Amino acid sequence: MSVGRFVFKGRRWVQLSALFLFASALFSASLWGKALLRSILRLDPLWLFGRFVGFGGLALLASGFAVGRAFCGWICPLGTLLELCPSKKGPSTPRSWDSSGVLALSFAATAVVLGFSLPLAFSPLSLWVRSIVLLLFPPLSFVGERLLQLTSPLWERLGLEELAYASLRTFHFQGIELALGIFAGVFALNLIAPRFWCRHICPLGALLGFVSRWSLLRRRMGDLCASCGLCVRHCPMGAIPPKDPARTRRDRCILCGICISFCPQNIVRFGLLKGEALPGFLPSRRAVLISLGLGAFTGILSRRVVSRVLRPSHLIRPPNALPEEEFLDRCVRCGVCIRVCPTDGLQPMLLEGGMEALWTPRLIPRIGPCEPECALCGDICPTGAIRPFSAEEKPSLKLGVAVVQKDRCLAWGWGRACLVCDEACPYDAVELEPVPGKDVRGPVVYREWCVGCGLCEHRCPVPGEAAIRVERRT
């Protein structure tokens, strides 16, 4: 039984359809979109090293025994974008780089097992989602809102009042420069070789490549090969050795079928349990030990740093987040909680909490508060780093405590009447008390009632840093 040319002609349509499906789930505000996005992220088998892999991840890993790295060549959104982008012609890279994917996987797996989950942020699914959210959502939402404003008179004249008075939520994220640099770097590597990221760096690709050594579906050639070299030259993964094109590196082959389309003799097929394999290039024992050692050192060091680092007092996690160490272990930095936050209050961290907290979500109430009726971040988190909760549970989910900075407060510091924080608090945690020597009343926070939602900080009229700030729970 073999798979011929006609099957692979539809591959590009499958890629684009999968990309459209992923993008629709990411941009959709509907319940099905959120559920689909959560399910897509749970396909990641790398979560196995973090001990929270789901059925989808195990299924994708098991698929490697049947169809090898077909996910990379047919489904992966990042792989599709890389394939659509210009790349250097010719698949060759130095032989010394052939085992780099295995080394990257061994480092990432060891670090994650020992408690440093940041490498999971470079899995293609998390990397793609986070990059789209941070880099595309702000400009697209800005352009869309401006277009609605400019065309509002036209819609009103046509009697389309829904469009005339419609508005779009605009996104604002801090620290997008690093995300832009990494995303651009992934595509810039195409100038070295086609799909360089997929070949040499991607940890998910390396894991599927390891399993693919025993895949059932394999590339094979007939006996009439003219050694023209077209399949070697056009293979985007360098999976066909120039000196022996009848053999295949199964850990590299993504079943794209490009070799079939370029073969002038029409003798390339994919079949079950047939075809000669070229053994994957394994790194030296020394290189493996160094990679494992670096991963272990990074994982153990991050554990000690997390337990000892003095976190800033204003570093607030989302509601119902796991305790800090568990949260950092579970968070894969996908950015979907940031995407669904209706106030933009959830922002990606940079280095405020150390390298191990990079891109994890934090609440910045000055940008946007945690609305009492919102439970979206808990609903969409794919790993359980933010546990599901309901709006009714919100009053019992303490994020932090608001603290009045009396020297900045209009009432306490300047003797001017101000009721904003008292009126803003939905939990009646702010009361007004007489200010000694002044004919005004100033705000006082009752800690046992305050949940740290940040509405008071967000609405404080004092320019710059608010006179009332939420500090983390202790």
C-alpha positions as CSV (number, residue, x, y, z in Angstrom):
1,M,0.0,0.0,0.0
2,S,1.5,3.4,-1.0
3,V,0.5,7.0,-1.0
4,G,1.0,8.7,-4.3
5,R,1.3,12.2,-5.8
6,F,-2.4,13.0,-5.7
7,V,-2.6,12.9,-1.9
8,F,0.2,15.5,-1.4
9,K,-1.4,17.9,-3.9
10,G,-3.9,18.9,-1.3
11,R,-1.3,19.5,1.4
12,R,-1.1,23.2,1.0
13,W,-4.9,23.5,1.3
14,V,-4.7,21.4,4.5
15,Q,-2.0,23.7,5.9
16,L,-3.9,26.9,5.0
17,S,-7.1,25.4,6.4
18,A,-5.4,24.5,9.7
19,L,-3.8,28.0,9.9
20,F,-7.2,29.6,9.3
21,L,-8.8,27.4,12.0
22,F,-6.1,28.3,14.5
23,A,-6.3,32.0,13.6
24,S,-10.1,31.9,13.9
25,A,-10.0,30.4,17.3
26,L,-7.4,33.0,18.4
27,F,-9.4,36.0,17.1
28,S,-12.8,34.7,18.0
29,A,-14.5,36.0,21.2
30,S,-17.1,33.2,21.2
31,L,-17.2,30.3,23.5
32,W,-16.4,27.8,20.8
33,G,-13.4,29.9,19.8
34,K,-12.0,29.8,23.4
35,A,-12.7,26.1,23.7
36,L,-11.0,25.4,20.4
37,L,-8.0,27.5,21.3
38,R,-7.6,25.8,24.6
39,S,-7.8,22.4,22.9
40,I,-5.2,23.3,20.3
41,L,-2.7,24.4,22.9
42,R,-3.3,21.1,24.8
43,L,-2.0,19.2,21.7
44,D,1.5,19.9,22.9
45,P,3.3,16.7,23.9
46,L,6.2,18.7,25.4
47,W,4.0,19.2,28.4
48,L,4.8,15.6,29.3
49,F,8.0,16.8,30.8
50,G,6.0,19.2,33.0
51,R,3.8,16.3,34.1
52,F,0.6,18.0,33.0
53,V,0.2,16.6,29.4
54,G,-3.3,16.0,28.3
55,F,-4.9,13.4,26.0
56,G,-4.3,15.5,22.9
57,G,-0.6,15.8,23.6
58,L,-0.3,12.0,24.1
59,A,-2.3,11.4,20.9
60,L,0.0,13.7,18.9
61,L,3.1,12.0,20.3
62,A,1.6,8.6,19.5
63,S,0.9,9.7,15.9
64,G,4.6,10.0,15.4
65,F,4.8,6.2,15.4
66,A,2.3,6.1,12.6
67,V,2.9,9.1,10.4
68,G,6.2,10.5,11.7
69,R,6.4,14.3,11.7
70,A,3.3,14.8,9.6
71,F,2.1,17.4,12.1
72,C,5.1,19.6,11.2
73,G,4.5,19.4,7.5
74,W,0.7,19.5,7.4
75,I,-0.7,21.2,10.6
76,C,1.8,23.3,12.6
77,P,0.9,27.0,12.1
78,L,4.5,28.2,12.7
79,G,5.8,25.6,10.2
80,T,3.2,26.8,7.6
81,L,4.3,30.4,8.0
82,L,8.0,29.5,7.7
83,E,7.3,27.5,4.6
84,L,5.4,30.4,3.0
85,C,8.3,32.8,3.7
86,P,11.3,33.2,1.4
87,S,14.3,31.1,2.2
88,K,17.8,30.3,1.0
89,K,17.7,27.9,-1.9
90,G,19.3,24.5,-1.1
91,P,18.7,22.4,1.9
92,S,22.3,21.9,3.1
93,T,23.6,23.0,6.5
94,P,26.9,22.0,8.2
95,R,27.0,18.4,9.3
96,S,28.0,19.6,12.8
97,W,24.5,21.1,13.2
98,D,22.6,17.8,12.4
99,S,22.2,16.9,16.1
100,S,21.3,20.3,17.4
101,G,17.6,19.5,17.7
102,V,18.3,16.5,20.0
103,L,20.6,18.7,22.1
104,A,17.9,21.4,22.3
105,L,15.3,18.8,23.3
106,S,17.6,17.3,26.0
107,F,18.3,20.7,27.5
108,A,14.6,21.7,27.5
109,A,13.3,18.4,28.8
110,T,15.8,18.3,31.7
111,A,15.2,22.0,32.7
112,V,11.4,21.5,32.6
113,V,11.5,18.3,34.6
114,L,13.6,20.1,37.3
115,G,11.2,23.1,37.5
116,F,12.3,25.6,34.8
117,S,9.3,25.8,32.5
118,L,10.5,28.7,30.3
119,P,11.6,26.3,27.5
120,L,8.0,25.3,27.0
121,A,7.4,28.9,25.8
122,F,9.4,28.0,22.7
123,S,7.2,25.2,21.6
124,P,5.8,26.2,18.2
125,L,2.1,26.3,19.4
126,S,2.9,28.6,22.4
127,L,5.4,30.7,20.4
128,W,2.9,31.2,17.6
129,V,-0.1,32.1,19.8
130,R,2.0,34.5,22.0
131,S,3.6,36.2,19.1
132,I,0.3,36.8,17.3
133,V,-1.4,38.1,20.4
134,L,1.5,40.5,21.4
135,L,2.5,41.6,17.9
136,L,-0.7,41.6,15.7
137,F,-3.6,42.3,18.1
138,P,-2.5,45.9,19.0
139,P,-2.0,47.2,15.4
140,L,-5.0,45.3,14.0
141,S,-7.3,46.5,16.7
142,F,-6.1,50.1,16.3
143,V,-6.6,50.1,12.6
144,G,-10.0,48.5,12.9
145,E,-11.2,51.0,15.5
146,R,-9.9,53.9,13.3
147,L,-11.8,52.5,10.3
148,L,-15.0,52.3,12.3
149,Q,-14.6,55.9,13.4
150,L,-13.9,57.2,9.9
151,T,-16.8,55.3,8.3
152,S,-19.3,56.0,11.1
153,P,-21.0,58.9,9.2
154,L,-21.4,56.7,6.2
155,W,-23.1,53.9,8.2
156,E,-25.3,56.4,10.0
157,R,-26.4,57.9,6.6
158,L,-27.2,54.4,5.4
159,G,-29.3,53.7,8.5
160,L,-26.9,51.0,9.8
161,E,-26.8,52.2,13.4
162,E,-25.2,49.1,14.7
163,L,-22.1,49.8,12.6
164,A,-22.3,53.6,13.0
165,Y,-22.0,53.3,16.8
166,A,-19.9,50.1,16.9
167,S,-16.5,50.1,18.5
168,L,-13.6,47.6,18.8
169,R,-11.6,46.8,21.8
170,T,-8.0,48.0,21.3
171,F,-5.1,46.1,22.8
172,H,-2.1,47.5,24.5
173,F,0.8,45.4,25.7
174,Q,4.1,46.2,27.2
175,G,7.5,44.8,26.3
176,I,6.6,43.6,22.8
177,E,10.2,44.4,21.6
178,L,11.6,41.1,22.9
179,A,8.7,39.1,21.4
180,L,9.2,40.8,18.1
181,G,12.9,40.1,18.1
182,I,12.4,36.4,18.8
183,F,9.6,36.0,16.2
184,A,11.6,37.9,13.6
185,G,14.7,35.8,14.4
186,V,12.8,32.6,13.8
187,F,12.0,33.8,10.3
188,A,15.4,35.3,9.7
189,L,16.9,31.8,10.2
190,N,15.3,30.9,6.9
191,L,18.1,32.8,5.2
192,I,20.5,30.1,6.4
193,A,18.3,27.2,5.2
194,P,14.6,26.4,4.6
195,R,12.7,25.8,7.9
196,F,16.0,26.1,9.9
197,W,14.0,26.5,13.1
198,C,12.1,23.2,12.4
199,R,15.3,21.3,11.7
200,H,17.7,22.5,14.3
201,I,15.9,24.3,17.2
202,C,12.2,23.4,17.6
203,P,11.9,21.1,20.7
204,L,8.5,19.8,19.6
205,G,10.0,18.9,16.2
206,A,12.9,17.1,17.8
207,L,10.6,15.1,20.1
208,L,8.4,14.0,17.1
209,G,11.5,13.4,15.1
210,F,12.8,11.0,17.8
211,V,9.5,9.0,17.7
212,S,9.5,9.2,13.9
213,R,12.5,6.8,13.6
214,W,9.9,4.0,14.1
215,S,7.1,5.5,12.0
216,L,5.0,3.1,9.8
217,L,4.6,5.5,6.9
218,R,7.9,5.9,5.1
219,R,9.4,7.4,1.9
220,R,10.6,4.9,-0.7
221,M,11.9,5.1,-4.3
222,G,11.7,2.8,-7.3
223,D,14.6,1.4,-9.2
224,L,14.7,3.9,-12.0
225,C,16.3,6.8,-10.1
226,A,18.4,8.9,-12.5
227,S,20.2,10.7,-9.6
228,C,19.1,14.1,-10.9
229,G,19.2,15.5,-7.4
230,L,16.0,17.5,-7.6
231,C,14.5,15.8,-4.6
232,V,17.6,16.6,-2.6
233,R,17.7,20.2,-3.7
234,H,14.0,20.9,-3.0
235,C,13.6,19.0,0.3
236,P,12.9,21.8,2.8
237,M,14.2,19.7,5.7
238,G,17.4,18.3,4.3
239,A,16.0,14.8,4.9
240,I,17.4,13.2,1.7
241,P,21.1,12.6,1.6
242,P,22.8,13.9,-1.6
243,K,24.9,10.7,-2.1
244,D,22.1,8.3,-1.5
245,P,18.7,9.8,-2.4
246,A,16.9,6.5,-2.0
247,R,17.3,6.7,1.8
248,T,15.6,9.1,4.1
249,R,16.3,10.7,7.5
250,R,13.0,9.8,9.2
251,D,13.7,12.1,12.1
252,R,13.7,15.0,9.6
253,C,11.1,14.0,7.1
254,I,7.8,15.9,7.5
255,L,5.9,14.0,4.8
256,C,5.4,17.2,2.7
257,G,5.6,15.2,-0.6
258,I,7.7,17.9,-2.3
259,C,10.1,15.1,-3.4
260,I,7.2,13.4,-5.2
261,S,6.2,16.6,-7.1
262,F,9.8,17.2,-8.4
263,C,10.7,13.7,-9.3
264,P,10.8,13.5,-13.2
265,Q,10.6,9.7,-13.1
266,N,7.5,9.6,-10.8
267,I,9.1,6.9,-8.7
268,V,8.8,8.4,-5.2
269,R,6.1,7.0,-3.0
270,F,5.2,6.8,0.7
271,G,4.2,3.4,1.9
272,L,3.8,1.3,5.1
273,L,6.9,-0.4,6.5
274,K,8.9,0.2,3.3
275,G,11.8,2.4,2.4
276,E,15.4,2.7,3.4
277,A,16.2,4.8,6.4
278,L,19.3,6.8,7.0
279,P,20.1,6.7,10.7
280,G,19.6,10.0,12.5
281,F,22.7,11.8,13.5
282,L,23.1,11.5,17.2
283,P,25.3,13.9,19.1
284,S,28.4,12.9,20.9
285,R,28.2,11.6,24.4
286,R,30.1,14.7,25.6
287,A,27.6,17.0,23.9
288,V,24.6,15.2,25.4
289,L,26.2,15.3,28.9
290,I,26.8,19.1,28.5
291,S,23.3,19.6,27.3
292,L,21.8,17.6,30.2
293,G,24.1,19.3,32.7
294,L,23.1,22.8,31.5
295,G,19.4,21.8,31.7
296,A,19.8,20.4,35.2
297,F,21.8,23.4,36.3
298,T,19.2,25.8,34.9
299,G,16.3,23.9,36.4
300,I,17.9,23.6,39.9
301,L,19.1,27.2,39.9
302,S,15.6,28.5,38.9
303,R,14.1,26.5,41.8
304,R,16.4,28.1,44.3
305,V,15.9,31.6,42.8
306,V,12.1,31.3,42.8
307,S,12.1,30.3,46.5
308,R,14.5,33.1,47.5
309,V,14.0,36.0,45.1
310,L,12.3,39.0,46.6
311,R,9.3,39.6,44.3
312,P,8.2,43.2,43.9
313,S,5.3,44.1,46.2
314,H,3.1,45.1,43.3
315,L,3.6,41.9,41.3
316,I,0.0,40.6,41.2
317,R,-1.0,37.3,39.6
318,P,-4.3,36.6,37.9
319,P,-7.2,35.5,40.2
320,N,-7.2,31.9,41.4
321,A,-3.6,31.4,40.1
322,L,-1.6,28.6,41.7
323,P,1.0,29.4,44.3
324,E,4.0,31.1,42.7
325,E,6.3,28.1,42.3
326,E,3.5,25.9,41.0
327,F,2.3,28.7,38.8
328,L,5.7,29.1,37.2
329,D,6.0,25.3,36.7
330,R,2.6,25.2,34.9
331,C,2.5,28.4,32.9
332,V,3.7,27.9,29.3
333,R,3.6,31.6,28.4
334,C,1.0,31.1,25.6
335,G,-0.6,34.5,26.3
336,V,-4.2,33.4,25.9
337,C,-5.2,34.8,29.3
338,I,-3.7,38.1,28.3
339,R,-5.7,38.0,25.0
340,V,-9.1,37.5,26.7
341,C,-8.6,40.0,29.6
342,P,-11.2,42.6,28.8
343,T,-9.4,45.5,30.5
344,D,-5.8,44.9,29.3
345,G,-4.9,44.6,33.0
346,L,-3.1,41.3,32.4
347,Q,0.3,42.1,30.9
348,P,3.3,39.9,30.0
349,M,6.1,40.1,32.5
350,L,9.6,41.0,31.5
351,L,12.3,40.5,34.1
352,E,10.5,42.0,37.1
353,G,10.3,38.5,38.7
354,G,13.5,37.1,37.2
355,M,14.1,35.1,34.0
356,E,12.0,32.2,35.2
357,A,8.9,34.6,35.2
358,L,9.4,35.9,31.7
359,W,6.2,36.4,29.7
360,T,4.0,35.1,32.5
361,P,0.9,37.2,33.2
362,R,0.7,39.8,35.9
363,L,-2.1,42.3,36.7
364,I,-1.3,46.0,36.4
365,P,-4.4,47.7,37.8
366,R,-3.2,51.1,36.6
367,I,-3.7,49.8,33.0
368,G,-6.8,47.8,33.7
369,P,-8.5,46.4,36.8
370,C,-9.8,42.8,37.4
371,E,-13.5,43.2,36.8
372,P,-15.7,41.5,39.4
373,E,-17.9,39.8,36.9
374,C,-15.1,38.4,34.7
375,A,-13.8,34.8,34.9
376,L,-12.3,34.5,31.4
377,C,-8.7,33.9,32.3
378,G,-9.5,30.8,34.4
379,D,-11.8,29.4,31.7
380,I,-9.2,29.6,28.9
381,C,-6.0,28.7,30.7
382,P,-5.0,25.4,29.0
383,T,-2.6,24.1,31.8
384,G,-4.5,24.9,35.0
385,A,-1.9,27.5,36.1
386,I,-5.0,29.7,36.5
387,R,-7.6,27.5,37.9
388,P,-11.2,27.8,36.7
389,F,-13.5,29.9,38.8
390,S,-16.9,31.6,38.6
391,A,-17.8,35.3,39.1
392,E,-19.6,34.3,42.3
393,E,-16.3,33.1,43.7
394,K,-14.5,36.3,43.0
395,P,-14.9,37.9,46.4
396,S,-13.1,35.0,48.0
397,L,-10.2,35.0,45.5
398,K,-7.7,37.4,47.0
399,L,-5.2,38.8,44.5
400,G,-3.7,41.3,46.9
401,V,-4.5,44.3,49.2
402,A,-4.9,48.0,48.3
403,V,-2.6,50.3,50.2
404,V,-3.1,54.1,50.4
405,Q,0.0,56.2,49.8
406,K,-1.0,59.0,52.1
407,D,1.7,61.4,50.8
408,R,0.3,61.2,47.3
409,C,-3.4,61.1,48.3
410,L,-5.4,64.2,47.5
411,A,-7.2,64.0,50.8
412,W,-4.5,62.8,53.2
413,G,-1.6,64.7,51.6
414,W,-3.2,67.8,50.1
415,G,-6.4,68.3,52.1
416,R,-8.6,68.1,49.0
417,A,-11.9,66.2,49.0
418,C,-11.8,63.0,46.8
419,L,-14.2,60.1,46.9
420,V,-13.1,58.2,43.8
421,C,-11.6,55.1,45.4
422,D,-14.5,54.8,47.8
423,E,-17.0,55.0,45.0
424,A,-15.0,52.6,42.8
425,C,-14.6,49.7,45.2
426,P,-17.2,47.0,44.5
427,Y,-16.5,45.2,47.7
428,D,-17.0,48.1,50.2
429,A,-13.4,47.7,51.4
430,V,-12.7,51.5,51.3
431,E,-14.1,53.7,54.0
432,L,-13.6,57.5,54.6
433,E,-12.2,58.7,57.9
434,P,-11.6,62.3,59.1
435,V,-8.1,63.6,58.2
436,P,-6.5,65.2,61.3
437,G,-6.2,69.0,61.0
438,K,-8.2,69.2,57.7
439,D,-11.8,69.5,56.8
440,V,-11.9,66.4,54.6
441,R,-12.2,62.7,54.9
442,G,-9.5,60.3,53.6
443,P,-9.7,56.7,52.4
444,V,-8.8,53.8,54.6
445,V,-8.7,50.2,53.3
446,Y,-10.1,47.3,55.4
447,R,-7.7,44.5,54.5
448,E,-10.2,41.7,55.3
449,W,-12.7,43.0,52.7
450,C,-10.3,44.0,50.0
451,V,-9.6,41.3,47.2
452,G,-7.1,43.4,45.3
453,C,-9.2,43.9,42.1
454,G,-7.4,47.2,41.5
455,L,-10.5,49.3,40.5
456,C,-9.5,51.9,43.0
457,E,-5.9,52.1,41.7
458,H,-7.2,52.2,38.1
459,R,-9.5,55.1,38.7
460,C,-7.4,57.1,41.1
461,P,-7.2,60.7,39.6
462,V,-3.6,61.4,40.8
463,P,-1.4,61.7,37.8
464,G,1.4,59.0,37.3
465,E,1.6,56.5,40.0
466,A,-1.7,56.1,41.8
467,A,-2.2,57.2,45.4
468,I,-3.7,53.8,46.2
469,R,-1.9,50.7,44.9
470,V,-2.6,47.0,45.1
471,E,0.2,45.0,46.7
472,R,0.6,41.3,46.4
473,R,-0.9,38.9,48.8
474,T,1.3,37.6,51.6
